[in-house]
Every structure is written in C-alpha cells, then in structure tokens.
Amino acid sequence: PILLEARDVLGGKIAAWKDKDGDWYETGLHIFFGAYPNIQNLFGELGIDDRLQWKEHSMIFAMPNKPGEFSRFDFPEVLPAPLNGIWAILKNNEMLTWPEKVKFAIGLVPAILGGQAYVEAQDGLTVKEWMRKQGIPDRVTTEVFIAMSKALNFINPDELSMQCILIALNRFLQEKHGSKMAFLDGSPPERLCQPIVDHIQSLGGEVRLNSRLQKIELNNDGTVKSFVLQNNSVIEADAYVSAAPVDIFKLLVPENWKEIPYFKKLDKLVGVPVINVHI
Ligand SMILES: Cc1cc2nc3c(=O)[nH]c(=O)nc-3n(C[C@H](O)[C@H](O)[C@H](O)COP(=O)(O)OP(=O)(O)OC[C@H]3O[C@@H](n4cnc5c(N)ncnc54)[C@H](O)[C@@H]3O)c2cc1C
C-alpha cells in the first residue's frame, strides 16, 4: 500500500511539533479509553502496549461552584460492569443528590436494556432536552454534561445529540474497563505513528508526506480511475481508501457521486472548529 499524507507531519489530529526548546506542542492531549478495542489491538500488534500509561479508574470533575475542588467518580476494581459504574455514580455525593441519581439511573435503564436501537432513537434530542425530559435539573447538565459534551464533541449540551452521550455511557457501563483512561508516554508522532510507518515499510509499503490528494478521477462507470495529487502526480491502484476528515472529503467527492445516497448523507455532517491553547 501507499499511504498519502497531505502535511509534513504524521498523525493528523494527534500530530505534535517540537519547539526550539525541545518541548512538544500537541494538537490536543489525547486520552485512550479502555473502550477502544481497535486501538488496543493496534498497540498489541505493533508490540508497543507498554507505551500506554493507565491511570487509576476514576473520573474527576472540577466543581464549577467550588473553585479548586474536585469531585470523583471512583470505579472499584473488584466489581464487574455495570456494577462498578453504578457504584461510582451512587458514591458521588458532591455533584448528584440522591433524587438526581435515581432520575438519571431510571433514564439510563432504557439505554442499557434497549441497546443501540434506543440510543439511535435519541438522536432527535439534544443532551439538554433529554435531561429535562427525564426531570433531571439543569444544574446537573451544567455541572456534569457541559464537561462531557465538550470532551466528546467540543460543543455544548444544547447543541449535542444525546445519542453521542448514550453511546459513550453505554460503553462505559457495559465494559468493566471502558472508562479507564491511559495516556501515551510521549509525543504521538514518535511513539505511535512512527511504529505504524515502520510496520508498513517493513512489509514493502510506502508512507509519503507532503502528498495532498486534490482530485478523485473517475472512470466512465463511476469507479475510481486515479488519485491526482496537488503536485500533479497521478496514483493508480487496485483499491482506494480515503481517511480524510469529513469537511475535506466533502470537497473531494466527485460531482457524479454527490447524489448517491451513501455520499448524500455527508451533507448533514459538519465539522467543529477547535483551537487549542498552550500555556
Ligand atoms: C484538540 C483535540 C483533542 C482530542 N482529544 C481526544 C481524546 O482525548 N481522545 C480521543 O479518543 N479522541 C480525541 N480527539 C479526537 C481524535 O483526535 C480524532 O478522532 C482522530 O485523531 C481522528 O483521526 P482520523 O484519522 O479519522 O482523522 P485525522 O486525524 O484528521 O487524520 C486525517 C489525515 O488526513 C490528512 N489529509 C487531509 N486532507 C488530505 C488530502 N487531501 N490528501 C491527503 N491527506 C489529507 C490530514 O493531514 C490528516 O493527517 C481529539 C481531537 C482534538 C482536535
């Protein structure tokens, strides 16, 4: 295979750069959750499992009304899922009162029992609307779900679909280590991307930086003829895969493909601009 990367750095949204003092600037500090089986398989296949530094199994929230204080959701190791998550929620008294816990738990029961079908059916509601429907006060949405909505999609509970929160909560509640977090032990381009490049190259593949795809050329039957890059070179292959972000891919979709239902769904997907400030 030939992997074409537009920029001069590996990693996309996990890219990082070294400044003149040798310090790393990351696009965003990345958490690896226990609920990511594919990424863990990737680490395993590359033989770099030891580069994930697992933290104790807790979710710690800053308290908006008590600056400097933190509220913990501790998941006990001895309990299986979902009991470890339920225990963590029940034991937390700073952010949720008992009536709020009960209302929240009742709200989650259909998600746990109904699974994916229930979760997808909540796509029409924002997080804020769903919480209000369960009778959960706006205070909880402000204290817990602003943080969770921003962490998942960089937007607020009155904009985010409840489906996103339920997908995450379902995974966290159904898998014992789903919400356990790990950090990489160094910069992603060096510690994760470079081993991927080495693996591809060891099998005869190529990774080319500064190779921006500019146009997807089609055959008469609508299949891909070639990729034309910004530097005018043309790549022909047996199979083509695009892993470009949605906003960029929308610009690359050939005119003939735009009315195909599969690609038409892209219209509704919009990216969220994110700025990362390093202090
Ligand atoms: C600030 C921040 C913090 C985040 N924190 C977390 C976190 O803690 N945990 C978590 O799980 N996720 C987190 N994410 C989300 C995560 O980074 C992304 O979901 C993931 O990196 C997306 O990977 P990707 O390969 O799909 O896309 P990208 O990483 O965007 O990769 C797409 C690649 O395509 C390249 N490209 C674009 N156009 C072209 C073209 N025309 N030709 C060739 N190449 C092209 C880009 O340069 C890029 O390298 C965070 C994201 C951000 C921005």
The ligand as an SDF file (V2000), in Angstrom:
LIG
                    3D

 53 58  0  0  0  0  0  0  0  0999 V2000
   -7.8830   19.0130   20.4780 C   0  0  0  0  0  0  0  0  0  0  0  0
   -8.3550   17.5780   20.2700 C   0  0  0  0  0  0  0  0  0  0  0  0
   -8.3790   16.6970   21.3440 C   0  0  0  0  0  0  0  0  0  0  0  0
   -8.8480   15.4030   21.1740 C   0  0  0  0  0  0  0  0  0  0  0  0
   -8.8220   14.5410   22.2370 N   0  0  0  0  0  0  0  0  0  0  0  0
   -9.1850   13.2590   22.0840 C   0  0  0  0  0  0  0  0  0  0  0  0
   -9.0490   12.3310   23.1510 C   0  0  0  0  0  0  0  0  0  0  0  0
   -8.6190   12.6810   24.2510 O   0  0  0  0  0  0  0  0  0  0  0  0
   -9.4070   11.0340   22.9390 N   0  0  0  0  0  0  0  0  0  0  0  0
   -9.8900   10.6290   21.7180 C   0  0  0  0  0  0  0  0  0  0  0  0
  -10.1830    9.4430   21.5810 O   0  0  0  0  0  0  0  0  0  0  0  0
  -10.0200   11.4810   20.6710 N   0  0  0  0  0  0  0  0  0  0  0  0
   -9.6840   12.7750   20.8350 C   0  0  0  0  0  0  0  0  0  0  0  0
   -9.7710   13.6490   19.7770 N   0  0  0  0  0  0  0  0  0  0  0  0
  -10.3170   13.1440   18.5120 C   0  0  0  0  0  0  0  0  0  0  0  0
   -9.2360   12.3960   17.7010 C   0  0  0  0  0  0  0  0  0  0  0  0
   -8.0870   13.2120   17.6000 O   0  0  0  0  0  0  0  0  0  0  0  0
   -9.7690   12.1050   16.3090 C   0  0  0  0  0  0  0  0  0  0  0  0
  -10.9890   11.4190   16.3970 O   0  0  0  0  0  0  0  0  0  0  0  0
   -8.8170   11.2450   15.4900 C   0  0  0  0  0  0  0  0  0  0  0  0
   -7.4880   11.6860   15.5840 O   0  0  0  0  0  0  0  0  0  0  0  0
   -9.2870   11.2730   14.0570 C   0  0  0  0  0  0  0  0  0  0  0  0
   -8.4190   10.5010   13.2900 O   0  0  0  0  0  0  0  0  0  0  0  0
   -8.6250   10.3850   11.7360 P   0  0  0  0  0  0  0  0  0  0  0  0
   -7.5100    9.5710   11.2050 O   0  0  0  0  0  0  0  0  0  0  0  0
  -10.0270    9.9630   11.4600 O   0  0  0  0  0  0  0  0  0  0  0  0
   -8.5620   11.8890   11.1940 O   0  0  0  0  0  0  0  0  0  0  0  0
   -7.3420   12.9210   11.2330 P   0  0  0  0  0  0  0  0  0  0  0  0
   -6.5200   12.7210   12.4460 O   0  0  0  0  0  0  0  0  0  0  0  0
   -7.9390   14.2650   10.9840 O   0  0  0  0  0  0  0  0  0  0  0  0
   -6.4650   12.4630   10.0110 O   0  0  0  0  0  0  0  0  0  0  0  0
   -6.7780   12.8130    8.6920 C   0  0  0  0  0  0  0  0  0  0  0  0
   -5.4710   12.9600    7.9330 C   0  0  0  0  0  0  0  0  0  0  0  0
   -5.7800   13.2090    6.5840 O   0  0  0  0  0  0  0  0  0  0  0  0
   -4.8550   14.1740    6.1160 C   0  0  0  0  0  0  0  0  0  0  0  0
   -5.4670   14.8140    4.9390 N   0  0  0  0  0  0  0  0  0  0  0  0
   -6.4470   15.7480    4.9060 C   0  0  0  0  0  0  0  0  0  0  0  0
   -6.7290   16.0730    3.6420 N   0  0  0  0  0  0  0  0  0  0  0  0
   -5.9290   15.3360    2.8610 C   0  0  0  0  0  0  0  0  0  0  0  0
   -5.7370   15.2370    1.4470 C   0  0  0  0  0  0  0  0  0  0  0  0
   -6.4630   15.9700    0.5830 N   0  0  0  0  0  0  0  0  0  0  0  0
   -4.8020   14.3740    0.9840 N   0  0  0  0  0  0  0  0  0  0  0  0
   -4.0440   13.6170    1.8440 C   0  0  0  0  0  0  0  0  0  0  0  0
   -4.1870   13.6750    3.1870 N   0  0  0  0  0  0  0  0  0  0  0  0
   -5.1100   14.5230    3.6770 C   0  0  0  0  0  0  0  0  0  0  0  0
   -4.6670   15.1270    7.2810 C   0  0  0  0  0  0  0  0  0  0  0  0
   -3.4960   15.8950    7.1490 O   0  0  0  0  0  0  0  0  0  0  0  0
   -4.6110   14.1320    8.4210 C   0  0  0  0  0  0  0  0  0  0  0  0
   -3.3110   13.6650    8.6670 O   0  0  0  0  0  0  0  0  0  0  0  0
   -9.3240   14.9700   19.9180 C   0  0  0  0  0  0  0  0  0  0  0  0
   -9.3060   15.8630   18.8330 C   0  0  0  0  0  0  0  0  0  0  0  0
   -8.8210   17.1470   19.0040 C   0  0  0  0  0  0  0  0  0  0  0  0
   -8.8020   18.0820   17.8110 C   0  0  0  0  0  0  0  0  0  0  0  0
  1  2  1  0
  2  3  1  0
  2 52  2  0
  3  4  2  0
  4  5  1  0
  4 50  1  0
  5  6  2  0
  6  7  1  0
  6 13  1  0
  7  8  2  0
  7  9  1  0
  9 10  1  0
 10 11  2  0
 10 12  1  0
 12 13  2  0
 13 14  1  0
 14 15  1  0
 14 50  1  0
 15 16  1  0
 16 17  1  0
 16 18  1  0
 18 19  1  0
 18 20  1  0
 20 21  1  0
 20 22  1  0
 22 23  1  0
 23 24  1  0
 24 25  2  0
 24 26  1  0
 24 27  1  0
 27 28  1  0
 28 29  2  0
 28 30  1  0
 28 31  1  0
 31 32  1  0
 32 33  1  0
 33 34  1  0
 33 48  1  0
 34 35  1  0
 35 36  1  0
 35 46  1  0
 36 37  1  0
 36 45  1  0
 37 38  2  0
 38 39  1  0
 39 40  1  0
 39 45  2  0
 40 41  1  0
 40 42  2  0
 42 43  1  0
 43 44  2  0
 44 45  1  0
 46 47  1  0
 46 48  1  0
 48 49  1  0
 50 51  2  0
 51 52  1  0
 52 53  1  0
M  END
$$$$
